[in-house]
């Protein structure tokens, strides 16, 4: 099997499809990292977690996962967080746990109305 490299020229529709997700995720990470005061960063992360909860309630998995990917990214994880934020993020990350072929995510999708 010859697997060719993917890029914008070869798959423009795929790029257009993933671009909004990547933009939201990048925006979220940037907003957090721009905050110099750790307390302000914590407030912002808490706000993003609240937004994620609402998105999950409304079964908006794409936006939910865009924010979650930002909050679970290496630059954000490297920062020190209070226990409540750490625990909350762990809880949200269980949805995208790759064990059993993303069972939790597939169940959430199938139960969405």
C-alpha positions as CSV (number, residue, x, y, z in Angstrom):
1,X,0.0,0.0,0.0
2,X,1.4,3.4,-1.0
3,X,0.3,6.0,1.5
4,X,0.8,9.5,0.2
5,X,1.5,12.5,2.3
6,X,-1.6,14.6,3.0
7,X,-1.5,18.4,2.6
8,X,-3.8,21.3,1.8
9,X,-3.3,20.9,-2.0
10,X,-4.1,17.2,-2.0
11,X,-7.1,17.3,0.4
12,X,-8.6,20.8,0.5
13,X,-12.0,19.5,1.8
14,X,-10.3,17.7,4.7
15,X,-8.5,20.9,5.6
16,X,-11.6,23.0,5.4
17,X,-13.4,20.4,7.7
18,X,-10.7,20.4,10.4
19,X,-9.8,24.1,10.3
20,X,-12.6,25.4,12.6
21,X,-11.7,22.7,15.2
22,X,-8.0,23.7,15.1
23,X,-8.8,27.4,15.2
24,X,-10.9,27.0,18.4
25,X,-8.3,24.8,20.0
26,X,-5.5,27.2,19.2
27,X,-7.5,30.2,20.3
28,X,-8.3,28.6,23.7
29,X,-4.6,27.7,24.3
30,X,-3.5,31.2,23.2
31,X,-6.0,32.9,25.5
32,X,-4.8,30.9,28.5
33,X,-1.1,31.3,27.8
34,X,-1.4,35.0,27.3
35,X,-2.4,35.4,30.9
36,X,0.6,36.3,33.0
37,X,-1.1,36.1,36.3
38,X,-1.6,32.4,37.4
39,X,-4.9,33.4,39.2
40,X,-6.2,34.8,35.9
41,X,-5.1,31.7,34.1
42,X,-7.0,29.6,36.6
43,X,-10.2,31.7,36.2
44,X,-10.0,31.3,32.4
45,X,-9.4,27.6,32.5
46,X,-12.4,27.3,34.9
47,X,-14.5,29.3,32.5
48,X,-13.5,27.0,29.6
49,X,-14.4,23.9,31.7
50,X,-17.8,25.4,32.4
51,X,-18.3,26.1,28.7
52,X,-17.2,22.5,28.0
53,X,-19.9,21.2,30.4
54,X,-22.5,23.2,28.5
55,X,-21.3,22.0,25.2
56,X,-21.5,18.4,26.4
57,X,-25.0,18.9,27.7
58,X,-26.0,20.1,24.2
59,X,-24.2,17.2,22.5
60,X,-21.8,19.7,20.7
61,X,-19.0,17.2,20.6
62,X,-16.9,19.0,18.1
63,X,-16.6,22.2,20.1
64,X,-16.3,20.3,23.3
65,X,-13.4,18.2,22.0
66,X,-11.7,21.3,20.5
67,X,-11.6,22.9,24.0
68,X,-10.7,19.7,25.6
69,X,-7.8,19.2,23.2
70,X,-6.6,22.7,24.1
71,X,-6.8,22.1,27.8
72,X,-5.1,18.7,27.5
73,X,-2.3,20.0,25.3
74,X,1.3,19.9,26.4
75,X,1.8,23.6,26.9
76,X,-1.3,23.8,29.1
77,X,-0.7,20.6,31.0
78,X,2.9,21.8,31.9
79,X,1.4,24.6,34.0
80,X,0.5,24.1,37.6
81,X,-3.2,23.9,38.4
82,X,-5.2,23.6,41.6
83,X,-6.6,20.2,42.4
84,X,-10.2,21.0,41.3
85,X,-9.1,21.9,37.8
86,X,-6.8,18.8,37.5
87,X,-9.6,16.5,38.7
88,X,-12.2,18.1,36.4
89,X,-9.9,17.8,33.4
90,X,-9.2,14.1,34.2
91,X,-13.0,13.5,34.3
92,X,-13.4,15.1,30.9
93,X,-10.5,13.2,29.5
94,X,-12.2,9.9,30.2
95,X,-14.5,10.6,27.3
96,X,-11.6,10.5,24.9
97,X,-9.8,7.6,26.5
98,X,-8.6,5.5,23.6
99,X,-9.0,2.2,25.5
100,X,-11.5,-0.2,23.9
101,X,-11.5,1.8,20.7
102,X,-12.8,5.0,22.3
103,X,-15.8,3.1,24.0
104,X,-16.8,6.0,26.2
105,X,-16.9,8.4,23.3
106,X,-18.8,6.0,21.0
107,X,-21.4,5.4,23.8
108,X,-21.8,9.2,24.3
109,X,-22.3,9.7,20.6
110,X,-24.9,6.9,20.4
111,X,-26.8,8.2,23.4
112,X,-26.9,11.7,22.0
113,X,-30.4,12.7,20.9
